[in-house]
Amino acid sequence: MNERAAPLRVLLADDHVTVRHGLRLLIDSQADMTVISEASDGNAAMQNAIALKPDVVVMDISMPGMNGLAATRALKQKQPNVAIVTLTRHGDDAYVHELLRAGVSGYVLKQSAPTELLQAIRAAASGGQYLDSTLTARVTARLVGRADTVNRPAATLSDRESGVLRLIASGYSNKEIAGRMSLSVKTVEAHKANAMRKLGLTGRIDIVKYAVLQGWLENA
């Protein structure tokens, strides 16, 4: 009999008690994750993360004292492999750009559906990246000129694999893609997984970069 995997250990950093309470309820309701600590400012988040070594840190940007961006940079210096998901109301390109440069594994808006955060936590814990689906198209221009954008090795994708990646890069969910392509959600997920494996992509951010390099989004 296989033992059940231990739940993901999550640290919450947000200066609003009510927000933290709601996030704890959401995360603790999932069978595969649990909140192990809370922090109300960036300094406390950094100290707790160093002491407890959570699987994922969910970090707000606007906090008193050391803000989320500063805490992210400091924590990544001390623990380069720590997985951090930014959760914020700010969807401005400047914020997204700076947090991605600082090394976050995910960027999610508080006004988005709760499933966005849960997907981001799981992606970050597995070593991947996750960008809020509502931000994908808006950050494309920023990614075009990034010096760290890497050309992916040549790979042969099927028409459906290419189509799925193109729609993901344009911000569509798996369910929406299934409807547009007359496929089941499971088939969409299979095409996505196969395409990402062939190209060596790890998450939505990589998919957007690849789409930009292919010129898929120029007329989107």
FENGIVEN-V135969 format. One record per residue. RES is the residue in one small letter. BURIAL is + if it has 9 or more other ideal C-beta (glycine too) atoms within 8 Angstrom, else -. Layout:
RES_BURIAL, RES_BURIAL
This chain:
m_-, n_-, e_-, r_-, a_-, a_-, p_+, l_+, r_+, v_+, l_+, l_+, a_+, d_+, d_-, h_-, v_-, t_-, v_+, r_+, h_-, g_-, l_+, r_+, l_-, l_+, i_+, d_+, s_-, q_+, a_-, d_-, m_+, t_+, v_+, i_-, s_+, e_+, a_+, s_+, d_+, g_+, n_+, a_+, a_+, m_+, q_+, n_+, a_+, i_+, a_-, l_+, k_-, p_+, d_-, v_+, v_+, v_+, m_+, d_+, i_+, s_+, m_+, p_-, g_-, m_+, n_+, g_+, l_+, a_+, a_+, t_+, r_+, a_+, l_+, k_+, q_-, k_-, q_+, p_-, n_-, v_+, a_+, i_+, v_+, t_+, l_+, t_+, r_-, h_-, g_+, d_-, d_+, a_-, y_+, v_+, h_+, e_+, l_+, l_+, r_-, a_+, g_+, v_+, s_+, g_+, y_+, v_+, l_+, k_-, q_-, s_+, a_-, p_-, t_-, e_+, l_+, l_+, q_+, a_+, i_+, r_+, a_+, a_+, a_+, s_-, g_-, g_+, q_+, y_+, l_+, d_+, s_+, t_-, l_+, t_+, a_+, r_-, v_+, t_+, a_-, r_+, l_+, v_-, g_-, r_-, a_-, d_-, t_+, v_-, n_-, r_+, p_-, a_-, a_-, t_-, l_+, s_-, d_-, r_+, e_+, s_+, g_+, v_+, l_+, r_+, l_+, i_+, a_+, s_+, g_+, y_+, s_-, n_+, k_-, e_+, i_+, a_+, g_-, r_-, m_+, s_-, l_+, s_-, v_+, k_-, t_+, v_+, e_+, a_-, h_+, k_+, a_-, n_+, a_+, m_+, r_-, k_+, l_+, g_-, l_+, t_-, g_+, r_+, i_+, d_+, i_+, v_+, k_+, y_+, a_+, v_+, l_+, q_-, g_-, w_+, l_+, e_-, n_-, a_-
